[in-house]
């Protein structure tokens, strides 16, 4: 594999999965995409571990676990441009919009978040916040939360 593909793949992964500013890849080809997919978990750790560490630090300072988890999940959404939250909301809105394929796809493409997407986000992100907050109060729980 060429060295340029490694550099391009890492830049592609960081630029796609986080708000960390990086130069764009010079070439996105199959080799760079392969590196980006393989590097994705390491790039994710660069944002999940600090967010989980924040929750742990807040719990240590006496902030309630739920509030600590909520702040950590909020930070994580900021650091990742909420890319997965957007996809979750679009998917749930599309699935709830209609049994007709074209209507569901149209709703998913619209970019608006409907009531079903909002509820899905509240349930999923709220659950994550509660779990991260609980893990943050356990020794090494922030590492578990960051890796998970």
N, CA, C and O atoms as a GROMACS GRO file, in nm:
protein
  592
    1UNK      N    1   0.085  -0.118   0.000
    1UNK     CA    2   0.000   0.000   0.000
    1UNK      C    3   0.089   0.124   0.000
    1UNK      O    4   0.188   0.130   0.073
    2UNK      N    5   0.053   0.219  -0.081
    2UNK     CA    6   0.135   0.339  -0.090
    2UNK      C    7   0.121   0.426   0.034
    2UNK      O    8   0.016   0.427   0.098
    3UNK      N    9   0.228   0.497   0.070
    3UNK     CA   10   0.228   0.582   0.190
    3UNK      C   11   0.124   0.692   0.181
    3UNK      O   12   0.063   0.729   0.281
    4UNK      N   13   0.105   0.743   0.062
    4UNK     CA   14   0.008   0.851   0.041
    4UNK      C   15  -0.132   0.802   0.076
    4UNK      O   16  -0.213   0.878   0.129
    5UNK      N   17  -0.162   0.676   0.047
    5UNK     CA   18  -0.295   0.621   0.079
    5UNK      C   19  -0.319   0.619   0.229
    5UNK      O   20  -0.431   0.642   0.274
    6UNK      N   21  -0.215   0.591   0.306
    6UNK     CA   22  -0.229   0.590   0.452
    6UNK      C   23  -0.260   0.730   0.502
    6UNK      O   24  -0.353   0.749   0.580
    7UNK      N   25  -0.183   0.828   0.457
    7UNK     CA   26  -0.206   0.967   0.499
    7UNK      C   27  -0.343   1.015   0.453
    7UNK      O   28  -0.416   1.078   0.530
    8UNK      N   29  -0.380   0.986   0.329
    8UNK     CA   30  -0.511   1.026   0.278
    8UNK      C   31  -0.624   0.956   0.354
    8UNK      O   32  -0.726   1.018   0.384
    9UNK      N   33  -0.604   0.830   0.386
    9UNK     CA   34  -0.707   0.755   0.459
    9UNK      C   35  -0.728   0.808   0.600
    9UNK      O   36  -0.841   0.819   0.646
   10UNK      N   37  -0.619   0.839   0.668
   10UNK     CA   38  -0.630   0.894   0.803
   10UNK      C   39  -0.698   1.031   0.798
   10UNK      O   40  -0.786   1.059   0.880
   11UNK      N   41  -0.659   1.115   0.703
   11UNK     CA   42  -0.724   1.246   0.689
   11UNK      C   43  -0.872   1.231   0.656
   11UNK      O   44  -0.956   1.306   0.707
   12UNK      N   45  -0.904   1.136   0.572
   12UNK     CA   46  -1.044   1.111   0.538
   12UNK      C   47  -1.124   1.069   0.661
   12UNK      O   48  -1.235   1.118   0.682
   13UNK      N   49  -1.069   0.980   0.741
   13UNK     CA   50  -1.138   0.934   0.862
   13UNK      C   51  -1.156   1.047   0.962
   13UNK      O   52  -1.264   1.066   1.017
   14UNK      N   53  -1.051   1.122   0.988
   14UNK     CA   54  -1.059   1.232   1.085
   14UNK      C   55  -1.155   1.339   1.036
   14UNK      O   56  -1.238   1.388   1.113
   15UNK      N   57  -1.146   1.376   0.911
   15UNK     CA   58  -1.232   1.480   0.856
   15UNK      C   59  -1.378   1.441   0.847
   15UNK      O   60  -1.466   1.526   0.857
   16UNK      N   61  -1.404   1.312   0.827
   16UNK     CA   62  -1.542   1.265   0.815
   16UNK      C   63  -1.606   1.241   0.951
   16UNK      O   64  -1.724   1.272   0.970
   17UNK      N   65  -1.531   1.187   1.044
   17UNK     CA   66  -1.589   1.143   1.171
   17UNK      C   67  -1.580   1.243   1.284
   17UNK      O   68  -1.643   1.223   1.388
   18UNK      N   69  -1.502   1.352   1.267
   18UNK     CA   70  -1.484   1.447   1.377
   18UNK      C   71  -1.486   1.591   1.324
   18UNK      O   72  -1.491   1.615   1.204
   19UNK      N   73  -1.482   1.685   1.419
   19UNK     CA   74  -1.468   1.825   1.381
   19UNK      C   75  -1.322   1.869   1.385
   19UNK      O   76  -1.292   1.987   1.366
   20UNK      N   77  -1.232   1.776   1.410
   20UNK     CA   78  -1.090   1.808   1.415
   20UNK      C   79  -1.046   1.854   1.275
   20UNK      O   80  -1.061   1.780   1.178
   21UNK      N   81  -0.992   1.975   1.266
   21UNK     CA   82  -0.955   2.026   1.132
   21UNK      C   83  -0.832   1.954   1.077
   21UNK      O   84  -0.728   1.946   1.142
   22UNK      N   85  -0.845   1.903   0.957
   22UNK     CA   86  -0.734   1.839   0.886
   22UNK      C   87  -0.739   1.882   0.739
   22UNK      O   88  -0.844   1.921   0.688
   23UNK      N   89  -0.624   1.875   0.675
   23UNK     CA   90  -0.621   1.900   0.530
   23UNK      C   91  -0.701   1.791   0.460
   23UNK      O   92  -0.700   1.676   0.505
   24UNK      N   93  -0.769   1.824   0.354
   24UNK     CA   94  -0.842   1.720   0.281
   24UNK      C   95  -0.745   1.621   0.217
   24UNK      O   96  -0.631   1.656   0.187
   25UNK      N   97  -0.790   1.499   0.197
   25UNK     CA   98  -0.703   1.402   0.129
   25UNK      C   99  -0.672   1.448  -0.013
   25UNK      O  100  -0.753   1.515  -0.077
   26UNK      N  101  -0.554   1.412  -0.061
   26UNK     CA  102  -0.519   1.448  -0.198
   26UNK      C  103  -0.590   1.359  -0.298
   26UNK      O  104  -0.620   1.401  -0.410
   27UNK      N  105  -0.617   1.235  -0.258
   27UNK     CA  106  -0.685   1.141  -0.347
   27UNK      C  107  -0.767   1.044  -0.262
   27UNK      O  108  -0.715   0.983  -0.168
   28UNK      N  109  -0.894   1.031  -0.296
   28UNK     CA  110  -0.978   0.932  -0.229
   28UNK      C  111  -1.002   0.820  -0.329
   28UNK      O  112  -1.082   0.832  -0.422
   29UNK      N  113  -0.932   0.712  -0.307
   29UNK     CA  114  -0.947   0.593  -0.391
   29UNK      C  115  -0.975   0.474  -0.299
   29UNK      O  116  -0.994   0.491  -0.178
   30UNK      N  117  -0.977   0.356  -0.356
   30UNK     CA  118  -1.008   0.237  -0.276
   30UNK      C  119  -0.907   0.216  -0.163
   30UNK      O  120  -0.945   0.176  -0.053
   31UNK      N  121  -0.780   0.244  -0.188
   31UNK     CA  122  -0.678   0.225  -0.084
   31UNK      C  123  -0.697   0.324   0.030
   31UNK      O  124  -0.688   0.286   0.147
   32UNK      N  125  -0.724   0.449  -0.002
   32UNK     CA  126  -0.746   0.550   0.103
   32UNK      C  127  -0.874   0.520   0.180
   32UNK      O  128  -0.878   0.534   0.302
   33UNK      N  129  -0.978   0.478   0.110
   33UNK     CA  130  -1.104   0.443   0.177
   33UNK      C  131  -1.085   0.324   0.271
   33UNK      O  132  -1.143   0.320   0.379
   34UNK      N  133  -1.005   0.227   0.229
   34UNK     CA  134  -0.976   0.111   0.313
   34UNK      C  135  -0.907   0.154   0.442
   34UNK      O  136  -0.942   0.109   0.551
   35UNK      N  137  -0.808   0.242   0.429
   35UNK     CA  138  -0.738   0.293   0.547
   35UNK      C  139  -0.834   0.370   0.636
   35UNK      O  140  -0.831   0.355   0.758
   36UNK      N  141  -0.920   0.452   0.577
   36UNK     CA  142  -1.015   0.530   0.655
   36UNK      C  143  -1.108   0.439   0.735
   36UNK      O  144  -1.137   0.466   0.852
   37UNK      N  145  -1.154   0.333   0.673
   37UNK     CA  146  -1.243   0.240   0.744
   37UNK      C  147  -1.168   0.168   0.857
   37UNK      O  148  -1.223   0.148   0.965
   38UNK      N  149  -1.044   0.131   0.832
   38UNK     CA  150  -0.966   0.063   0.935
   38UNK      C  151  -0.925   0.157   1.048
   38UNK      O  152  -0.910   0.114   1.162
   39UNK      N  153  -0.907   0.285   1.018
   39UNK     CA  154  -0.866   0.382   1.118
   39UNK      C  155  -0.984   0.442   1.195
   39UNK      O  156  -0.964   0.511   1.295
   40UNK      N  157  -1.104   0.416   1.150
   40UNK     CA  158  -1.222   0.476   1.210
   40UNK      C  159  -1.232   0.456   1.360
   40UNK      O  160  -1.267   0.550   1.432
   41UNK      N  161  -1.204   0.337   1.408
   41UNK     CA  162  -1.216   0.312   1.552
   41UNK      C  163  -1.114   0.391   1.632
   41UNK      O  164  -1.143   0.434   1.744
   42UNK      N  165  -0.993   0.411   1.576
   42UNK     CA  166  -0.892   0.489   1.647
   42UNK      C  167  -0.930   0.637   1.649
   42UNK      O  168  -0.908   0.706   1.748
   43UNK      N  169  -0.986   0.684   1.540
   43UNK     CA  170  -1.032   0.823   1.533
   43UNK      C  171  -1.146   0.843   1.633
   43UNK      O  172  -1.153   0.946   1.700
   44UNK      N  173  -1.235   0.746   1.641
   44UNK     CA  174  -1.346   0.756   1.735
   44UNK      C  175  -1.295   0.764   1.879
   44UNK      O  176  -1.347   0.842   1.959
   45UNK      N  177  -1.194   0.686   1.912
   45UNK     CA  178  -1.138   0.691   2.048
   45UNK      C  179  -1.082   0.828   2.082
   45UNK      O  180  -1.082   0.868   2.198
   46UNK      N  181  -1.035   0.901   1.982
   46UNK     CA  182  -0.980   1.034   2.005
   46UNK      C  183  -1.087   1.132   2.054
   46UNK      O  184  -1.054   1.235   2.114
   47UNK      N  185  -1.214   1.101   2.031
   47UNK     CA  186  -1.321   1.189   2.081
   47UNK      C  187  -1.403   1.124   2.192
   47UNK      O  188  -1.456   1.194   2.278
   48UNK      N  189  -1.415   0.991   2.190
   48UNK     CA  190  -1.498   0.927   2.293
   48UNK      C  191  -1.428   0.923   2.430
   48UNK      O  192  -1.494   0.942   2.532
   49UNK      N  193  -1.299   0.898   2.431
   49UNK     CA  194  -1.229   0.892   2.561
   49UNK      C  195  -1.228   1.027   2.632
   49UNK      O  196  -1.254   1.030   2.753
   50UNK      N  197  -1.200   1.139   2.564
   50UNK     CA  198  -1.209   1.267   2.634
   50UNK      C  199  -1.351   1.298   2.683
   50UNK      O  200  -1.368   1.354   2.792
   51UNK      N  201  -1.452   1.264   2.605
   51UNK     CA  202  -1.590   1.289   2.648
   51UNK      C  203  -1.624   1.207   2.772
   51UNK      O  204  -1.686   1.258   2.865
   52UNK      N  205  -1.584   1.081   2.772
   52UNK     CA  206  -1.608   0.996   2.889
   52UNK      C  207  -1.525   1.043   3.008
   52UNK      O  208  -1.571   1.038   3.122
   53UNK      N  209  -1.404   1.089   2.983
   53UNK     CA  210  -1.321   1.144   3.089
   53UNK      C  211  -1.382   1.268   3.151
   53UNK      O  212  -1.372   1.290   3.272
   54UNK      N  213  -1.447   1.350   3.068
   54UNK     CA  214  -1.519   1.467   3.119
   54UNK      C  215  -1.628   1.423   3.217
   54UNK      O  216  -1.640   1.481   3.325
   55UNK      N  217  -1.706   1.323   3.179
   55UNK     CA  218  -1.812   1.274   3.267
   55UNK      C  219  -1.754   1.225   3.399
   55UNK      O  220  -1.809   1.254   3.506
   56UNK      N  221  -1.645   1.151   3.392
   56UNK     CA  222  -1.583   1.100   3.514
   56UNK      C  223  -1.534   1.213   3.603
   56UNK      O  224  -1.553   1.210   3.724
   57UNK      N  225  -1.471   1.312   3.542
   57UNK     CA  226  -1.424   1.426   3.619
   57UNK      C  227  -1.538   1.503   3.684
   57UNK      O  228  -1.527   1.549   3.797
   58UNK      N  229  -1.648   1.517   3.612
   58UNK     CA  230  -1.762   1.588   3.668
   58UNK      C  231  -1.825   1.511   3.784
   58UNK      O  232  -1.862   1.571   3.885
   59UNK      N  233  -1.835   1.379   3.770
   59UNK     CA  234  -1.888   1.297   3.881
   59UNK      C  235  -1.796   1.310   4.001
   59UNK      O  236  -1.843   1.322   4.115
   60UNK      N  237  -1.666   1.307   3.978
   60UNK     CA  238  -1.569   1.321   4.088
   60UNK      C  239  -1.586   1.456   4.158
   60UNK      O  240  -1.565   1.467   4.278
   61UNK      N  241  -1.623   1.560   4.081
   61UNK     CA  242  -1.643   1.693   4.138
   61UNK      C  243  -1.779   1.708   4.208
   61UNK      O  244  -1.808   1.812   4.267
   62UNK      N  245  -1.862   1.603   4.200
   62UNK     CA  246  -1.991   1.607   4.268
   62UNK      C  247  -2.111   1.637   4.180
   62UNK      O  248  -2.223   1.648   4.231
   63UNK      N  249  -2.091   1.651   4.051
   63UNK     CA  250  -2.202   1.673   3.959
   63UNK      C  251  -2.281   1.541   3.951
   63UNK      O  252  -2.220   1.435   3.940
   64UNK      N  253  -2.414   1.545   3.955
   64UNK     CA  254  -2.492   1.422   3.945
   64UNK      C  255  -2.457   1.342   3.818
   64UNK      O  256  -2.425   1.399   3.714
   65UNK      N  257  -2.464   1.211   3.831
   65UNK     CA  258  -2.425   1.122   3.722
   65UNK      C  259  -2.502   1.150   3.593
   65UNK      O  260  -2.444   1.153   3.485
   66UNK      N  261  -2.632   1.171   3.604
   66UNK     CA  262  -2.713   1.196   3.484
   66UNK      C  263  -2.670   1.323   3.412
   66UNK      O  264  -2.659   1.324   3.290
   67UNK      N  265  -2.645   1.429   3.488
   67UNK     CA  266  -2.601   1.555   3.427
   67UNK      C  267  -2.461   1.540   3.367
   67UNK      O  268  -2.434   1.595   3.260
   68UNK      N  269  -2.375   1.466   3.433
   68UNK     CA  270  -2.240   1.443   3.380
   68UNK      C  271  -2.247   1.366   3.249
   68UNK      O  272  -2.179   1.400   3.152
   69UNK      N  273  -2.328   1.262   3.246
   69UNK     CA  274  -2.345   1.185   3.124
   69UNK      C  275  -2.405   1.267   3.012
   69UNK      O  276  -2.364   1.255   2.896
   70UNK      N  277  -2.501   1.351   3.045
   70UNK     CA  278  -2.564   1.437   2.944
   70UNK      C  279  -2.462   1.534   2.883
   70UNK      O  280  -2.460   1.554   2.762
   71UNK      N  281  -2.378   1.594   2.966
   71UNK     CA  282  -2.275   1.684   2.914
   71UNK      C  283  -2.173   1.609   2.828
   71UNK      O  284  -2.128   1.660   2.726
   72UNK      N  285  -2.137   1.487   2.869
   72UNK     CA  286  -2.042   1.408   2.792
   72UNK      C  287  -2.099   1.370   2.656
   72UNK      O  288  -2.031   1.380   2.554
   73UNK      N  289  -2.225   1.327   2.654
   73UNK     CA  290  -2.289   1.289   2.528
   73UNK      C  291  -2.306   1.413   2.440
   73UNK      O  292  -2.289   1.406   2.318
   74UNK      N  293  -2.338   1.526   2.501
   74UNK     CA  294  -2.347   1.650   2.424
   74UNK      C  295  -2.213   1.689   2.362
   74UNK      O  296  -2.208   1.730   2.246
   75UNK      N  297  -2.106   1.676   2.439
   75UNK     CA  298  -1.972   1.703   2.386
   75UNK      C  299  -1.939   1.608   2.272
   75UNK      O  300  -1.884   1.649   2.169
   76UNK      N  301  -1.972   1.482   2.289
   76UNK     CA  302  -1.946   1.383   2.184
   76UNK      C  303  -2.022   1.418   2.056
   76UNK      O  304  -1.968   1.404   1.947
   77UNK      N  305  -2.146   1.462   2.069
   77UNK     CA  306  -2.222   1.502   1.951
   77UNK      C  307  -2.156   1.622   1.883
   77UNK      O  308  -2.151   1.629   1.760
   78UNK      N  309  -2.106   1.714   1.962
   78UNK     CA  310  -2.036   1.830   1.906
   78UNK      C  311  -1.909   1.786   1.833
   78UNK      O  312  -1.883   1.830   1.721
   79UNK      N  313  -1.830   1.700   1.897
   79UNK     CA  314  -1.702   1.658   1.839
   79UNK      C  315  -1.718   1.572   1.713
   79UNK      O  316  -1.625   1.562   1.633
   80UNK      N  317  -1.835   1.511   1.695
   80UNK     CA  318  -1.859   1.425   1.579
   80UNK      C  319  -1.956   1.487   1.479
   80UNK      O  320  -2.002   1.419   1.387
   81UNK      N  321  -1.988   1.613   1.497
   81UNK     CA  322  -2.086   1.682   1.412
   81UNK      C  323  -2.222   1.612   1.416
   81UNK      O  324  -2.301   1.625   1.323
   82UNK      N  325  -2.248   1.538   1.520
   82UNK     CA  326  -2.375   1.467   1.539
   82UNK      C  327  -2.412   1.382   1.417
   82UNK      O  328  -2.529   1.366   1.384
   83UNK      N  329  -2.310   1.329   1.351
   83UNK     CA  330  -2.333   1.256   1.226
   83UNK      C  331  -2.425   1.135   1.246
   83UNK      O  332  -2.511   1.109   1.162
   84UNK      N  333  -2.408   1.062   1.353
   84UNK     CA  334  -2.492   0.944   1.374
   84UNK      C  335  -2.630   0.982   1.425
   84UNK      O  336  -2.727   0.913   1.395
   85UNK      N  337  -2.640   1.089   1.500
   85UNK     CA  338  -2.771   1.134   1.548
   85UNK      C  339  -2.857   1.178   1.431
   85UNK      O  340  -2.976   1.148   1.427
   86UNK      N  341  -2.798   1.247   1.336
   86UNK     CA  342  -2.872   1.290   1.218
   86UNK      C  343  -2.923   1.170   1.139
   86UNK      O  344  -3.037   1.167   1.095
   87UNK      N  345  -2.836   1.072   1.122
   87UNK     CA  346  -2.876   0.951   1.049
   87UNK      C  347  -2.986   0.874   1.121
   87UNK      O  348  -3.077   0.822   1.057
   88UNK      N  349  -2.976   0.866   1.253
   88UNK     CA  350  -3.080   0.798   1.331
   88UNK      C  351  -3.214   0.868   1.313
   88UNK      O  352  -3.315   0.803   1.286
   89UNK      N  353  -3.216   1.000   1.329
   89UNK     CA  354  -3.341   1.075   1.316
   89UNK      C  355  -3.400   1.059   1.176
   89UNK      O  356  -3.520   1.038   1.162
   90UNK      N  357  -3.318   1.070   1.073
   90UNK     CA  358  -3.367   1.054   0.936
   90UNK      C  359  -3.425   0.915   0.913
   90UNK      O  360  -3.530   0.900   0.851
   91UNK      N  361  -3.356   0.813   0.963
   91UNK     CA  362  -3.403   0.676   0.944
   91UNK      C  363  -3.536   0.652   1.013
   91UNK      O  364  -3.628   0.596   0.953
   92UNK      N  365  -3.548   0.693   1.138
   92UNK     CA  366  -3.673   0.671   1.212
   92UNK      C  367  -3.786   0.751   1.150
   92UNK      O  368  -3.898   0.699   1.138
   93UNK      N  369  -3.761   0.874   1.109
   93UNK     CA  370  -3.865   0.952   1.042
   93UNK      C  371  -3.910   0.884   0.913
   93UNK      O  372  -4.030   0.878   0.884
   94UNK      N  373  -3.814   0.834   0.836
   94UNK     CA  374  -3.849   0.767   0.711
   94UNK      C  375  -3.928   0.640   0.734
   94UNK      O  376  -4.025   0.612   0.662
   95UNK      N  377  -3.886   0.561   0.833
   95UNK     CA  378  -3.958   0.436   0.862
   95UNK      C  379  -4.099   0.463   0.914
   95UNK      O  380  -4.190   0.384   0.890
   96UNK      N  381  -4.117   0.573   0.984
   96UNK     CA  382  -4.248   0.604   1.038
   96UNK      C  383  -4.337   0.683   0.945
   96UNK      O  384  -4.456   0.700   0.972
   97UNK      N  385  -4.283   0.732   0.835
   97UNK     CA  386  -4.360   0.820   0.746
   97UNK      C  387  -4.460   0.745   0.660
   97UNK      O  388  -4.572   0.792   0.640
   98UNK      N  389  -4.421   0.630   0.611
   98UNK     CA  390  -4.508   0.561   0.516
   98UNK      C  391  -4.456   0.422   0.487
   98UNK      O  392  -4.339   0.391   0.507
   99UNK      N  393  -4.547   0.338   0.441
   99UNK     CA  394  -4.507   0.206   0.395
   99UNK      C  395  -4.460   0.212   0.250
   99UNK      O  396  -4.401   0.117   0.199
  100UNK      N  397  -4.487   0.326   0.185
  100UNK     CA  398  -4.446   0.342   0.046
  100UNK      C  399  -4.299   0.382   0.041
  100UNK      O  400  -4.257   0.478   0.106
  101UNK      N  401  -4.223   0.309  -0.036
  101UNK     CA  402  -4.078   0.327  -0.043
  101UNK      C  403  -4.040   0.470  -0.081
  101UNK      O  404  -3.957   0.531  -0.014
  102UNK      N  405  -4.100   0.522  -0.187
  102UNK     CA  406  -4.062   0.656  -0.236
  102UNK      C  407  -4.093   0.764  -0.132
  102UNK      O  408  -4.014   0.857  -0.116
  103UNK      N  409  -4.206   0.753  -0.064
  103UNK     CA  410  -4.241   0.852   0.039
  103UNK      C  411  -4.141   0.846   0.155
  103UNK      O  412  -4.096   0.950   0.204
  104UNK      N  413  -4.107   0.725   0.198
  104UNK     CA  414  -4.011   0.709   0.308
  104UNK      C  415  -3.875   0.768   0.271
  104UNK      O  416  -3.813   0.838   0.351
  105UNK      N  417  -3.828   0.740   0.149
  105UNK     CA  418  -3.699   0.793   0.105
  105UNK      C  419  -3.703   0.945   0.093
  105UNK      O  420  -3.605   1.012   0.123
  106UNK      N  421  -3.815   0.999   0.049
  106UNK     CA  422  -3.830   1.144   0.039
  106UNK      C  423  -3.820   1.210   0.176
  106UNK      O  424  -3.755   1.313   0.191
  107UNK      N  425  -3.884   1.150   0.276
  107UNK     CA  426  -3.878   1.204   0.412
  107UNK      C  427  -3.735   1.196   0.465
  107UNK      O  428  -3.688   1.290   0.530
  108UNK      N  429  -3.665   1.086   0.439
  108UNK     CA  430  -3.527   1.071   0.487
  108UNK      C  431  -3.434   1.173   0.422
  108UNK      O  432  -3.339   1.219   0.487
  109UNK      N  433  -3.459   1.210   0.298
  109UNK     CA  434  -3.373   1.304   0.226
  109UNK      C  435  -3.402   1.450   0.263
  109UNK      O  436  -3.319   1.537   0.238
  110UNK      N  437  -3.518   1.477   0.321
  110UNK     CA  438  -3.562   1.615   0.339
  110UNK      C  439  -3.472   1.697   0.432
  110UNK      O  440  -3.460   1.818   0.413
  111UNK      N  441  -3.411   1.634   0.530
  111UNK     CA  442  -3.325   1.707   0.623
  111UNK      C  443  -3.399   1.760   0.745
  111UNK      O  444  -3.336   1.797   0.844
  112UNK      N  445  -3.530   1.763   0.739
  112UNK     CA  446  -3.609   1.805   0.855
  112UNK      C  447  -3.618   1.690   0.955
  112UNK      O  448  -3.617   1.573   0.916
  113UNK      N  449  -3.628   1.723   1.081
  113UNK     CA  450  -3.647   1.620   1.183
  113UNK      C  451  -3.792   1.624   1.226
  113UNK      O  452  -3.843   1.727   1.271
  114UNK      N  453  -3.858   1.511   1.212
  114UNK     CA  454  -3.998   1.501   1.251
  114UNK      C  455  -4.013   1.451   1.393
  114UNK      O  456  -3.913   1.427   1.461
  115UNK      N  457  -4.137   1.436   1.437
  115UNK     CA  458  -4.161   1.395   1.576
  115UNK      C  459  -4.103   1.258   1.610
  115UNK      O  460  -4.054   1.238   1.721
  116UNK      N  461  -4.109   1.164   1.517
  116UNK     CA  462  -4.053   1.032   1.546
  116UNK      C  463  -3.902   1.037   1.560
  116UNK      O  464  -3.844   0.969   1.644
  117UNK      N  465  -3.837   1.118   1.477
  117UNK     CA  466  -3.692   1.135   1.487
  117UNK      C  467  -3.652   1.200   1.618
  117UNK      O  468  -3.552   1.162   1.678
  118UNK      N  469  -3.731   1.298   1.662
  118UNK     CA  470  -3.702   1.366   1.789
  118UNK      C  471  -3.714   1.267   1.904
  118UNK      O  472  -3.629   1.264   1.993
  119UNK      N  473  -3.820   1.188   1.904
  119UNK     CA  474  -3.838   1.090   2.012
  119UNK      C  475  -3.724   0.988   2.011
  119UNK      O  476  -3.673   0.951   2.117
  120UNK      N  477  -3.685   0.942   1.893
  120UNK     CA  478  -3.574   0.846   1.884
  120UNK      C  479  -3.446   0.907   1.941
  120UNK      O  480  -3.372   0.840   2.014
  121UNK      N  481  -3.420   1.033   1.908
  121UNK     CA  482  -3.300   1.099   1.961
  121UNK      C  483  -3.306   1.114   2.112
  121UNK      O  484  -3.207   1.090   2.181
  122UNK      N  485  -3.422   1.152   2.163
  122UNK     CA  486  -3.436   1.166   2.308
  122UNK      C  487  -3.411   1.033   2.380
  122UNK      O  488  -3.342   1.028   2.481
  123UNK      N  489  -3.468   0.927   2.327
  123UNK     CA  490  -3.454   0.796   2.391
  123UNK      C  491  -3.310   0.746   2.382
  123UNK      O  492  -3.252   0.704   2.482
  124UNK      N  493  -3.252   0.752   2.263
  124UNK     CA  494  -3.117   0.698   2.244
  124UNK      C  495  -3.012   0.783   2.315
  124UNK      O  496  -2.930   0.730   2.390
  125UNK      N  497  -3.014   0.915   2.293
  125UNK     CA  498  -2.913   1.000   2.356
  125UNK      C  499  -2.935   1.009   2.507
  125UNK      O  500  -2.839   1.017   2.584
  126UNK      N  501  -3.061   1.007   2.549
  126UNK     CA  502  -3.089   1.006   2.693
  126UNK      C  503  -3.038   0.878   2.758
  126UNK      O  504  -2.980   0.882   2.866
  127UNK      N  505  -3.060   0.765   2.692
  127UNK     CA  506  -3.009   0.638   2.743
  127UNK      C  507  -2.858   0.637   2.749
  127UNK      O  508  -2.799   0.589   2.846
  128UNK      N  509  -2.794   0.689   2.645
  128UNK     CA  510  -2.648   0.696   2.645
  128UNK      C  511  -2.600   0.784   2.760
  128UNK      O  512  -2.504   0.750   2.829
  129UNK      N  513  -2.665   0.897   2.780
  129UNK     CA  514  -2.624   0.989   2.887
  129UNK      C  515  -2.636   0.923   3.024
  129UNK      O  516  -2.546   0.936   3.107
  130UNK      N  517  -2.745   0.852   3.047
  130UNK     CA  518  -2.762   0.784   3.175
  130UNK      C  519  -2.656   0.676   3.196
  130UNK      O  520  -2.600   0.663   3.305
  131UNK      N  521  -2.628   0.599   3.092
  131UNK     CA  522  -2.529   0.492   3.104
  131UNK      C  523  -2.387   0.548   3.122
  131UNK      O  524  -2.311   0.498   3.205
  132UNK      N  525  -2.353   0.651   3.045
  132UNK     CA  526  -2.220   0.711   3.060
  132UNK      C  527  -2.205   0.771   3.199
  132UNK      O  528  -2.100   0.758   3.262
  133UNK      N  529  -2.311   0.836   3.247
  133UNK     CA  530  -2.306   0.894   3.382
  133UNK      C  531  -2.285   0.788   3.489
  133UNK      O  532  -2.208   0.809   3.583
  134UNK      N  533  -2.352   0.675   3.475
  134UNK     CA  534  -2.335   0.568   3.573
  134UNK      C  535  -2.195   0.508   3.565
  134UNK      O  536  -2.133   0.482   3.668
  135UNK      N  537  -2.145   0.486   3.444
  135UNK     CA  538  -2.010   0.432   3.428
  135UNK      C  539  -1.905   0.529   3.479
  135UNK      O  540  -1.800   0.487   3.529
  136UNK      N  541  -1.932   0.658   3.466
  136UNK     CA  542  -1.834   0.759   3.508
  136UNK      C  543  -1.806   0.755   3.657
  136UNK      O  544  -1.699   0.798   3.701
  137UNK      N  545  -1.899   0.703   3.735
  137UNK     CA  546  -1.879   0.696   3.879
  137UNK      C  547  -1.809   0.570   3.927
  137UNK      O  548  -1.786   0.554   4.047
  138UNK      N  549  -1.775   0.482   3.835
  138UNK     CA  550  -1.711   0.354   3.868
  138UNK      C  551  -1.563   0.364   3.833
  138UNK      O  552  -1.529   0.425   3.731
  139UNK      N  553  -1.474   0.305   3.913
  139UNK     CA  554  -1.332   0.308   3.876
  139UNK      C  555  -1.310   0.254   3.735
  139UNK      O  556  -1.358   0.145   3.702
  140UNK      N  557  -1.239   0.325   3.655
  140UNK     CA  558  -1.209   0.293   3.516
  140UNK      C  559  -1.333   0.287   3.428
  140UNK      O  560  -1.326   0.243   3.313
  141UNK      N  561  -1.446   0.330   3.480
  141UNK     CA  562  -1.569   0.329   3.402
  141UNK      C  563  -1.563   0.422   3.283
  141UNK      O  564  -1.626   0.396   3.180
  142UNK      N  565  -1.486   0.531   3.295
  142UNK     CA  566  -1.475   0.624   3.183
  142UNK      C  567  -1.407   0.557   3.063
  142UNK      O  568  -1.439   0.588   2.948
  143UNK      N  569  -1.314   0.465   3.090
  143UNK     CA  570  -1.248   0.393   2.980
  143UNK      C  571  -1.347   0.300   2.912
  143UNK      O  572  -1.353   0.293   2.790
  144UNK      N  573  -1.426   0.229   2.994
  144UNK     CA  574  -1.530   0.140   2.940
  144UNK      C  575  -1.627   0.220   2.854
  144UNK      O  576  -1.661   0.180   2.743
  145UNK      N  577  -1.672   0.334   2.907
  145UNK     CA  578  -1.766   0.418   2.833
  145UNK      C  579  -1.703   0.472   2.705
  145UNK      O  580  -1.768   0.475   2.600
  146UNK      N  581  -1.579   0.512   2.712
  146UNK     CA  582  -1.512   0.566   2.594
  146UNK      C  583  -1.491   0.461   2.486
  146UNK      O  584  -1.505   0.491   2.368
  147UNK      N  585  -1.459   0.340   2.525
  147UNK     CA  586  -1.439   0.233   2.428
  147UNK      C  587  -1.572   0.186   2.372
  147UNK      O  588  -1.582   0.155   2.253
  148UNK      N  589  -1.673   0.179   2.457
  148UNK     CA  590  -1.805   0.133   2.412
  148UNK      C  591  -1.865   0.233   2.317
  148UNK      O  592  -1.977   0.213   2.269
   0.00000   0.00000   0.00000
